[in-house]
């Protein structure tokens, strides 16, 4: 336990890397994360003992079934599949990591979207023994499309189970060519590809002697070297008001502040700001973090903003720099991944959650649907089914302050909620 804590605390300031593993069923995602945890000494001794004695073990002899380190649900262990997103934390002397293990089954694509929404990098696993003549499986295509749609900049393709194909370089090159074609069609600018065996540990933490023809980095050193830019700090400031704080309203020097998390950018005392959608302007008088005052805040900080004049500001309003003008609209186009088992209905109303604002919305039209097999937009008909990705037009009851998702995810993302079941129905990205 102490060794793990010391590893986390001693990690150099190379930045925190959030990553997700994705791919098809049985590609070895959970085993790969287990191997990363095991070989980087990120596993407690009692955890190893527990999975070694587990009745759900699927490996031979006394070897630990590393997939059980992330598959924690009873149903997952019984079936040998991942159902929910499992998050694990570990560190090396060079970097800290938060890794999400996403399900491979098509019916759990919604869980992959959840895990990928905050990821800096995606590891797309491909089972080398299940890619005949370089034909990629549908979930590999779907998860790659979602990773691109969600703006994940670093794509790492892990060609797993190379031991099952005798470490054949020709098989690896076939898969490399197939994924390069997929990346070109999805407009993925670049990707890394690694031959490995998660079960045996080849090319996961250390280079393998079984791949003399591979001259790239093993997986962990590659993850340690990925450049993570604090893009949120360089973007325009976006502050969704979550709560209005009032104290001493009967006093002359009463307190009125607006609490929330700064979604992007930097906000400073003295900044001229605009409150949207009303468009009213004021100046930032004070910024507070807990019980102290600070000169500025940056993306990710939970703060209280005090303005120099009293304005009508409510939960869901967006505070931006006075010079910035996000689009204010009730009607807009978006790319949407449908997550609900009930298909999209054009006659129903849904709840739309955008930042801290919740409003009623209807889908006016479904323009196209992305065909995962042909990787192109096709006519969608009247709706979208579960796991479909489509381009839609939405009409909201209240005006929203919107940025294109590709430019500013903080104000370009939203979810739809079924008003009857309160299930999350869709995840959307403003175009």
JOJO-V63435 format. One record per residue. SS is DSSP state (hx for helix, st for strand, lp for the rest). BURIAL is # if it has 24 or more other C-alpha atoms within 12 Angstrom, else .. D_FIRST is the distance of its C-alpha to the first C-alpha in Angstrom with 2 decimals. Layout:
# JOJO-V63435
ss=[SS:SS]
burial=[BURIAL:BURIAL]
d_first=[D_FIRST:D_FIRST]
This chain:
# JOJO-V63435
ss=[lp:hx:hx:hx:hx:hx:hx:hx:hx:hx:lp:lp:lp:lp:lp:st:st:st:st:st:st:st:st:lp:lp:lp:lp:lp:hx:hx:hx:hx:hx:hx:hx:hx:hx:hx:hx:lp:lp:lp:lp:lp:hx:hx:hx:hx:hx:hx:hx:hx:lp:lp:lp:lp:lp:lp:lp:lp:lp:lp:lp:lp:lp:hx:hx:hx:hx:lp:lp:lp:lp:hx:hx:hx:hx:hx:hx:lp:lp:lp:lp:lp:lp:st:st:st:st:st:st:lp:lp:lp:lp:st:st:st:st:st:st:lp:lp:lp:lp:hx:hx:hx:hx:hx:hx:hx:hx:hx:hx:hx:lp:lp:lp:lp:st:st:st:st:st:st:st:hx:hx:hx:lp:hx:hx:hx:lp:lp:lp:hx:hx:hx:hx:hx:hx:hx:hx:hx:hx:hx:hx:lp:lp:lp:lp:st:st:st:st:st:st:st:lp:hx:hx:hx:hx:lp:lp:lp:hx:hx:hx:hx:hx:hx:hx:hx:hx:hx:hx:hx:hx:hx:hx:hx:hx:hx:lp:lp:lp:lp:lp:st:st:st:st:lp:st:lp:lp:lp:lp:st:lp:lp:lp:st:lp:lp:lp:lp:lp:lp:lp:lp:lp:lp:lp:lp:hx:hx:hx:hx:hx:hx:hx:lp:lp:lp:lp:lp:hx:hx:hx:hx:lp:lp:lp:st:st:st:lp:lp:st:st:st:st:st:lp:lp:lp:lp:lp:lp:lp:st:st:st:st:st:st:st:st:st:st:lp:st:st:st:lp:lp:lp:st:st:st:st:st:lp:lp:lp:st:st:st:st:st:st:st:st:st:st:lp:lp:st:st:st:lp:st:st:st:lp:lp:lp:st:st:st:st:st:st:lp:lp:lp:lp:lp:lp:lp:lp:lp:lp:st:st:st:st:lp:lp:lp:lp:lp:st:st:st:st:st:st:st:st:st:st:st:st:lp:lp:lp:lp:lp:lp:lp:lp:lp:lp:lp:st:st:st:st:st:lp:lp:st:st:st:st:st:st:st:st:st:st:st:st:st:st:st:lp:lp:lp:lp:st:st:st:st:lp:lp:lp:lp:lp:lp:lp:lp:lp:st:st:st:st:st:st:st:st:st:st:st:st:st:st:lp:lp:lp:lp:lp:lp:hx:hx:hx:hx:st:st:st:st:st:st:lp:lp:lp:lp:lp:st:st:st:st:st:st:st:lp]
burial=[.:.:.:#:.:.:#:#:.:.:.:.:.:.:#:#:#:#:#:#:#:#:#:#:#:#:#:#:#:#:#:#:#:#:#:#:#:#:#:#:#:#:#:.:.:.:#:#:.:.:#:#:.:#:.:#:#:#:.:.:.:.:.:#:#:#:#:#:#:#:#:#:.:.:.:#:#:.:.:#:#:#:#:#:#:#:#:#:#:#:#:#:#:#:#:#:#:#:#:#:#:#:#:#:#:#:#:#:#:#:#:#:#:#:#:#:#:#:#:#:#:#:#:#:#:#:#:#:#:#:#:.:.:#:#:#:#:#:#:#:#:#:#:#:#:#:#:#:#:#:#:#:#:#:#:#:#:#:#:#:#:#:#:.:.:.:#:#:.:.:#:#:#:#:#:#:.:#:#:#:.:#:#:.:.:#:.:#:.:.:#:#:#:#:#:#:#:#:#:#:#:#:#:#:#:#:#:#:.:.:#:.:.:.:.:.:#:#:#:#:.:#:#:#:.:#:.:#:.:.:.:#:.:.:#:#:#:#:#:#:#:#:#:#:.:.:.:.:.:.:.:.:.:.:.:#:#:#:#:#:#:#:#:#:#:#:#:#:#:.:#:#:#:#:#:#:#:.:#:.:#:#:#:#:#:#:#:#:#:.:.:.:.:#:.:#:#:#:#:#:#:#:#:#:#:#:#:.:.:.:#:.:#:#:#:#:#:#:#:#:#:#:.:#:#:#:.:#:.:#:#:#:#:#:#:#:#:#:#:#:.:.:.:#:#:.:.:.:#:#:#:#:#:#:#:#:#:#:#:#:#:#:#:#:#:#:#:#:#:#:.:#:.:.:#:.:.:.:.:.:.:.:#:#:#:#:#:#:#:#:#:#:#:#:#:#:.:#:#:#:#:#:#:#:#:#:.:#:#:#:#:#:#:#:#:#:#:#:.:.:.:.:.:#:#:#:#:#:#:#:#]
d_first=[0.00:3.80:5.40:5.29:6.42:8.66:9.96:10.90:12.51:14.16:15.74:19.47:21.79:22.92:22.66:20.68:21.86:22.36:23.40:24.63:25.40:28.85:31.58:33.32:32.30:30.68:30.29:26.65:24.84:21.96:21.67:21.66:18.77:16.85:17.84:16.76:13.20:13.26:15.04:13.14:9.81:8.75:8.25:6.10:8.21:9.94:10.89:12.52:14.21:15.49:17.05:18.45:20.28:21.31:25.08:25.14:24.04:26.51:25.77:27.28:26.24:22.63:21.30:18.72:20.44:18.29:20.43:18.97:15.69:17.95:20.88:19.67:23.18:25.14:28.09:26.11:24.91:28.42:30.17:27.73:28.11:26.33:28.04:26.10:24.18:20.42:18.32:14.99:13.22:11.86:12.83:14.40:15.87:18.93:18.20:16.27:17.06:17.78:19.17:21.44:22.56:26.20:28.46:31.16:33.84:36.71:36.67:33.19:34.18:33.86:30.07:30.04:32.13:29.68:26.70:28.89:30.43:27.73:26.71:27.44:27.44:28.15:27.45:30.45:29.98:33.11:33.45:35.70:37.28:38.47:40.32:43.87:45.83:43.35:43.87:40.76:39.76:40.55:36.96:36.20:39.18:38.34:34.75:36.03:38.76:36.41:34.10:37.27:38.61:35.48:35.72:32.57:33.41:31.20:31.86:30.16:31.74:29.61:32.10:29.98:30.98:33.09:32.77:34.97:37.75:37.61:36.19:39.63:40.08:43.00:40.91:38.44:41.40:42.93:39.83:39.64:43.29:42.89:40.02:41.92:44.83:42.64:41.15:44.70:45.88:43.00:43.43:39.92:40.56:38.09:35.26:33.16:33.28:31.13:31.79:28.67:27.31:24.06:24.18:24.75:22.84:26.03:26.20:22.88:20.78:23.40:27.18:28.88:31.86:33.29:34.24:36.34:38.33:35.42:35.11:32.61:28.92:26.24:24.50:21.32:23.36:25.90:23.51:22.36:26.07:27.25:28.89:27.92:30.68:30.50:33.63:33.44:34.14:37.30:38.71:41.14:39.77:39.48:38.65:38.97:39.91:37.73:39.11:42.12:41.53:44.58:44.90:48.15:50.39:53.40:52.94:54.38:51.06:49.10:45.78:45.40:42.28:40.70:37.00:35.01:32.73:34.25:34.12:35.25:36.83:37.13:39.07:40.61:42.73:46.37:45.86:48.71:47.38:48.91:48.02:48.37:50.18:52.65:52.82:53.14:52.13:50.66:48.70:45.10:45.67:42.12:38.53:36.08:32.30:31.44:33.73:34.43:36.82:35.96:38.38:36.91:34.31:32.97:31.93:29.07:29.76:30.59:33.73:37.00:40.13:43.30:46.56:49.67:51.86:51.74:51.56:51.30:47.63:45.90:42.66:42.56:44.54:43.34:43.61:44.27:45.89:49.64:50.50:48.44:50.16:48.04:50.28:51.29:52.28:52.62:53.06:50.88:49.83:46.30:44.43:42.84:40.55:41.64:38.77:40.65:42.18:45.37:47.16:48.13:51.36:53.63:55.36:52.33:50.65:46.90:44.70:43.46:40.39:40.44:37.95:38.58:42.15:43.10:46.61:48.68:49.36:51.38:51.13:54.63:54.49:52.37:53.64:51.77:48.97:46.80:47.49:44.23:46.20:48.81:46.60:49.39:50.54:52.98:55.00:52.87:55.63:55.05:51.29:47.79:45.91:42.22:40.35:43.54:43.40:46.60:48.42:49.77:51.70:50.53:52.53:50.78:52.42:51.16:51.15:47.80:46.79:45.65:44.45:44.29:40.80:41.01:41.57:39.42:37.06:36.41:39.99:40.79:38.54:39.35:38.94:41.65:41.23:43.57:45.53:46.11:42.76:40.51:38.70:37.70:40.61:40.14:38.27:40.69:41.13:44.19:46.52]
